[in-house]
Amino acid sequence: MSFATGTPIADNNPLPIIVTGDGSRIDYNAPATILSGQNLSAPIDLANHALAGIEMPSAWTSAVITFQVSSDGVTYRDFWDENGEVSFQAAANRAIRIASWSWFAIRYLKIRSGTSATPVAQAADRVINLYSAYRNN
């Protein structure tokens, strides 16, 4: 199975291509940084990608991760589903698998340390690696 066909991304897309194994699967990754003393990453443009995984850094000030999302890259809203605020139990050196089908409608996102009600400032710069699959629409 291949996540992408043809030319998967444009030159201005921030997600670089990594072809793994026999070339039948194409993964994409990009770093998202939460700066020291902050709780939100800079905006991430998913373009035609669906978030599929998150790798946490080797050090992490204890907090769940939540998200803000946007359709235009300007106005961001806290990300909720039918169960409440979408969150993952983050910890240092943890890899988090995400059901990518639930992220197909998301264009822009920010990663938050903590919840919308209780954001948690990180004690140092934290680089979080995001992995995605290409949406061929």
N, C-alpha and C positions, 0 to 999 in steps of 0.2 A: 504494500500500500504506500502511496506517496501523498504527502500533505500538499504538495504543490505541483503544478505542471507549467510548462512554458517558462517565462521569465518571472520568478516569484516576487521580486521587490524592485522598486525604483531606486535610483541612486540617492535620492533624498530621504529614504526610509532609514531610521536610526538602528534598525535591527539587522545585524550582519548574518550572513548565511553560514551554517556549518553543515557540511554533508558528512554523514556518518556511515560506517560500515560499507555495504556494497553500493551505496548511493541511492538506495531505494527510499530512504527516509531523509527528509530535510528538516532540520531543527533550526530555530532562530533564537538568539539570545541577546540580551542587552542589560547593562547595569542600570540600577536606579539607586541614587544616593540620598540618604537622609543625613543632612549635615549635623555636626555637633551642636547640641542645644535646641535642635528642631525636632518636629514630630511628623513632618510631611516631606515626601520626596518632591522633586521637580516633576512637572507633567511628563507623561510618557504617551507618545502617539503610537497606538497599536496598529494603525492603518488597516490593512486587511489580514490581521493576525488575531488569533484567539489565545489568551493567556492559558498556559497549560502546566506551568510549574514555577516554583520559587525556590531559590537556594539562599538560605540565610547566611550572613557573614560569621566569621569565627568568634566574634564578640558581639553581644547584643544586650542592651539594657532591658531587663525583663518586661515584656509587654506582648499582647496579641498584636496582630496586624489587621488593619481594616483598610478601606479604600474610599476615595472620592472619585466620581466618574463625571464625564462631560461628553456631550455630543458635538460641541463646537470648539472645545479647547479654551474657552473663556470662563463660562459659568460651571462650577463644580458643585456636585451634590453628594452627600453621604450615600453609600451604596448599601441598600437593604434588599432583602428578598422576603418571602412569605414567613420566614422563621425569625426575622429580625435583622440587625446589622450583620452584614457578611464579614466574618472574621475567621482567622486561622491562628492556632496556637503556635506562635513563633518561639524559637529558641536558637541559641548559637549553634552553628553547624547543622541545622535541620534543613532537609529538603521536603518541600510541600507539593504534593500532586494536586492538580486542580482539574475538575471535569471541564474541559475547554468548551464544550458545547454551551455551557451556561454563560460564557463570556463573549460569544459571537457578536452581540449587539453593542459591545463597549468599544468606543473609538479612542478616547483619552482617559487616562487614569492617573491618580496619585496614590502612593502607598503611605498609610499612616501608621505610626507606632502608637498603639493604644486604641481606644474607641473614640467616637465623636464626643461622647460625654466626658471621657477621661483620657485625653491624649498624653503620651509619655515622651518627654524629651530624651533623645539619645545622648549618652555621655561622650561620644566621639563620632566622627564621620562613619556611617555604616553603608557599605556597598552591598546591595541586594541584587542577585542575578535573577533575571526573569527569562523564562523560556516560553516560546509560543509556537503554534502551528499556523501555517499560512491558510487563509480562507480563499479559496478560488471561487469567486462569485461572478 
